[in-house]
Amino acid sequence: MLSFGILLLVLLAVAQTAAASYDWHTGNTSIWLCAAAYCETNTYQTRTFKGYSSGFVVTHVLDYPDKDVQGYIGYLPSQNSIFVVYRGSTSIQDWVNNLDVVTTAYDKCDGCLVHKGFYGAEQTVIADVISNVKSLKAKFPSYTVVVTGHSLGAAMATLTTLDFIDAGISPLRMFHFGSPRVGNTAFANFASAKIGDRNRNTHHKDMVPHVPMHERFTHISGEWYEDDAGLHACSGYEDPNCAYQWNLTNIDDHMNYLGLYVGCDAVSHN
């Protein structure tokens, strides 16, 4: 029988191996781009991207204030990638407090329901997004498309990735951070099976992954859980050893991912 010390070393080795399999390069680039999305929308196309996002070129701005949808589309030559970046709500605490639980049918799969507000917002912009991404793919046919977002933007990223698959856009990856639950269990099953390269990042006691309530909504799989010990690969949809273990949550953990504060100032200075 293994001693406690040996068992601990084995568990640490497994955790380190799992974290090593995470694509840190794309993950870090994605979170830097998400942070930049919190800058003013009229600065997106003139800003100098820094850090992991250095060299990024914005080609299209998304700004739909009536639907609380902001973000941008562009490309990063150093990674041979096109990115679609969705911003979260500018008042996250108020957004969480006022979040309703109204669902609507998602006609891509039987029995699927999704959050009506998230889906309505995504459907408002998706034709514009697909058109612009296809234009970039025509220019850069070998580039991978990465869909990313933080908070509300992460929910948008999930729905957009599914629409990209139906639109024939590939290769395709999804990296998002602090996502709320998007739909019911039938939807979670469908999306998890449909989106091959999915990376749903959660951070410690982040409050947003706990809404809307689990009684009616279920997360997709593909969770990477971050705490003080590092990054951990999770299993299933609501792994009790990952974000789902916490009852007391906070907003601070929502605003910090992969060592970066998710805000404009954090990515605007050298």
Secondary structure in CASP SS format (residue, H / E / C, confidence):
PFRMAT SS
TARGET T0000
AUTHOR 0000-0000-0000
METHOD secondary structure of the structure
MODEL  1
M C 1.00
L C 1.00
S C 1.00
F H 1.00
G H 1.00
I H 1.00
L H 1.00
L H 1.00
L H 1.00
V H 1.00
L H 1.00
L H 1.00
A H 1.00
V H 1.00
A H 1.00
Q H 1.00
T H 1.00
A H 1.00
A H 1.00
A H 1.00
S C 1.00
Y C 1.00
D C 1.00
W H 1.00
H H 1.00
T H 1.00
G H 1.00
N H 1.00
T H 1.00
S H 1.00
I H 1.00
W H 1.00
L H 1.00
C H 1.00
A H 1.00
A H 1.00
A C 1.00
Y C 1.00
C C 1.00
E C 1.00
T H 1.00
N H 1.00
T H 1.00
Y C 1.00
Q C 1.00
T C 1.00
R C 1.00
T C 1.00
F C 1.00
K C 1.00
G H 1.00
Y H 1.00
S H 1.00
S C 1.00
G C 1.00
F C 1.00
V E 1.00
V E 1.00
T E 1.00
H E 1.00
V E 1.00
L E 1.00
D E 1.00
Y E 1.00
P H 1.00
D H 1.00
K H 1.00
D C 1.00
V E 1.00
Q E 1.00
G E 1.00
Y E 1.00
I E 1.00
G E 1.00
Y E 1.00
L E 1.00
P H 1.00
S H 1.00
Q H 1.00
N C 1.00
S E 1.00
I E 1.00
F E 1.00
V E 1.00
V E 1.00
Y E 1.00
R C 1.00
G C 1.00
S C 1.00
T C 1.00
S C 1.00
I H 1.00
Q H 1.00
D H 1.00
W H 1.00
V H 1.00
N H 1.00
N C 1.00
L C 1.00
D C 1.00
V C 1.00
V C 1.00
T E 1.00
T E 1.00
A E 1.00
Y C 1.00
D C 1.00
K C 1.00
C C 1.00
D C 1.00
G C 1.00
C C 1.00
L E 1.00
V E 1.00
H E 1.00
K H 1.00
G H 1.00
F H 1.00
Y H 1.00
G H 1.00
A H 1.00
E H 1.00
Q H 1.00
T H 1.00
V H 1.00
I H 1.00
A H 1.00
D H 1.00
V H 1.00
I H 1.00
S H 1.00
N H 1.00
V H 1.00
K H 1.00
S H 1.00
L H 1.00
K H 1.00
A H 1.00
K H 1.00
F C 1.00
P C 1.00
S C 1.00
Y C 1.00
T E 1.00
V E 1.00
V E 1.00
V E 1.00
T E 1.00
G E 1.00
H E 1.00
S C 1.00
L H 1.00
G H 1.00
A H 1.00
A H 1.00
M H 1.00
A H 1.00
T H 1.00
L H 1.00
T H 1.00
T H 1.00
L H 1.00
D H 1.00
F H 1.00
I H 1.00
D H 1.00
A C 1.00
G C 1.00
I C 1.00
S C 1.00
P C 1.00
L E 1.00
R E 1.00
M E 1.00
F E 1.00
H E 1.00
F E 1.00
G C 1.00
S C 1.00
P C 1.00
R C 1.00
V C 1.00
G E 1.00
N C 1.00
T H 1.00
A H 1.00
F H 1.00
A H 1.00
N H 1.00
F H 1.00
A H 1.00
S H 1.00
A H 1.00
K H 1.00
I C 1.00
G C 1.00
D C 1.00
R E 1.00
N E 1.00
R E 1.00
N E 1.00
T E 1.00
H E 1.00
H C 1.00
K C 1.00
D E 1.00
M C 1.00
V H 1.00
P H 1.00
H H 1.00
V C 1.00
P C 1.00
M C 1.00
H C 1.00
E C 1.00
R C 1.00
F C 1.00
T E 1.00
H C 1.00
I C 1.00
S C 1.00
G C 1.00
E E 1.00
W E 1.00
Y E 1.00
E E 1.00
D E 1.00
D C 1.00
A C 1.00
G E 1.00
L E 1.00
H E 1.00
A E 1.00
C C 1.00
S C 1.00
G C 1.00
Y C 1.00
E C 1.00
D C 1.00
P C 1.00
N C 1.00
C C 1.00
A H 1.00
Y H 1.00
Q H 1.00
W C 1.00
N C 1.00
L C 1.00
T C 1.00
N E 1.00
I C 1.00
D C 1.00
D H 1.00
H H 1.00
M H 1.00
N E 1.00
Y E 1.00
L C 1.00
G C 1.00
L E 1.00
Y E 1.00
V C 1.00
G C 1.00
C C 1.00
D H 1.00
A H 1.00
V H 1.00
S C 1.00
H C 1.00
N C 1.00
END
